[in-house]
Amino acid sequence: MKTTDKMLDATKELWKSYNEHPFVKGIQDGSLDKDKFKYYIMQDYLYLKEYAKVFAIGVAKAKTLETANLFAKYIAVMNGELDVHSGYMGKFNVSQEEIDDMKPSLDNLSYTSYMLRVAYEEGEAEILAAILSCAYSYEVIAKKIVENNPNSINDEFYGDWIKGYASNEYASGNIILIETMNQLTKDYTEKQIQHLIDIFVACSRYELAFWQMSWDKSC
């Protein structure tokens, strides 16, 4: 088995629970309270600011220019995601002042602090393990939503979110992340691979906690 196959096998039940969560099911059938989604979007903005730093550290830790460019590419993509006036932030008319006044929830802070610790203390493969849970799980979630409810992509509010993460363009980025992980770890020992799995499992647990945090609007 490739490294990423082992990581996904270790989290298959956890990842299955994502689409069973009421927040995700609410996106699927369009019934999710818009206030909950607004809270999620604002917390996600704060999350992405820290997530971008993980990629930036990855640039510094990369052993090849190819891997450094891969990490750098995602920082550029997130610059668009962090535009307060675009996407769902724009739909909710969220102001910069509103964002500046919002604090990350405890779950959000714990998640990003964990990823940053991995980034600062470890190497490029370990950073990829921390990153991949968020990046790839969104694709898996969105595609499962479409499988369960093909008409979900036509929802006037949540359809754009679903289509974005279920798109071939988004999937192409994950293919590169997965291929890079497998290439970097082809000579890893079982002990090293288990460490990557542990990081991936921890971040997958944080992903589930993020959905619950958004559902509860917890601080």
Long-range contacts (C-beta under 8 A, 24 or more apart in sequence): 2-182, 3-181, 3-182, 3-185, 3-188, 3-193, 3-196, 4-132, 4-178, 4-181, 4-182, 6-193, 6-197, 7-129, 7-132, 7-196, 7-197, 7-200, 7-201, 10-197, 10-200, 10-201, 11-133, 11-200, 11-201, 11-204, 14-201, 14-204, 14-205, 14-208, 15-137, 15-140, 15-204, 17-208, 18-137, 18-140, 18-141, 18-207, 18-208, 18-211, 19-141, 19-144, 19-145, 19-148, 21-208, 21-211, 21-212, 21-215, 22-215, 23-211, 23-212, 23-214, 23-215, 24-141, 24-145, 24-211, 27-145, 27-152, 27-158, 27-161, 27-162, 28-145, 28-148, 28-149, 28-152, 29-149, 29-152, 30-152, 30-155, 30-157, 30-158, 32-158, 34-157, 35-217, 36-214, 36-215, 36-217, 37-88, 37-158, 37-214, 38-88, 38-92, 38-94, 39-214, 39-217, 40-214, 41-88, 41-89, 41-92, 41-94, 42-89, 42-94, 42-98, 42-99, 42-102, 43-102, 43-104, 43-105, 43-108, 43-210, 43-213, 43-214, 45-81, 45-82, 45-84, 45-89, 45-99, 46-99, 46-102, 46-103, 46-104, 46-108, 47-104, 47-108, 47-111, 47-112, 47-210, 48-78, 48-81, 48-82, 49-82, 50-112, 50-115, 50-116, 51-78, 51-112, 51-115, 51-131, 51-134, 52-78, 52-82, 53-116, 53-119, 54-115, 54-116, 54-118, 54-119, 54-127, 54-130, 54-131, 55-131, 57-116, 57-119, 57-120, 57-127, 58-119, 58-124, 58-127, 58-128, 58-131, 61-119, 61-122, 61-123, 61-124, 61-127, 62-124, 63-124, 67-124, 67-180, 67-184, 70-176, 70-177, 70-180, 71-127, 74-131, 74-173, 77-173, 87-160, 88-161, 91-157, 103-219, 105-213, 105-218, 105-219, 106-218, 106-219, 107-206, 107-209, 107-210, 107-212, 107-213, 107-218, 108-210, 108-213, 110-206, 111-203, 111-206, 111-209, 111-210, 114-202, 114-203, 114-206, 115-203, 118-199, 124-184, 125-181, 125-184, 125-185, 125-188, 125-196, 126-195, 126-196, 126-199, 128-177, 128-180, 128-181, 128-184, 129-181, 129-196, 129-197, 129-199, 129-200, 129-203, 130-199, 130-200, 130-203, 131-177, 132-174, 132-177, 132-178, 132-181, 132-200, 132-203, 133-200, 133-203, 133-204, 133-206, 133-207, 134-203, 134-207, 135-173, 135-174, 135-177, 136-174, 136-177, 136-178, 137-204, 137-207, 138-165, 138-170, 139-165, 139-166, 139-170, 139-171, 139-174, 141-165, 142-166, 142-170
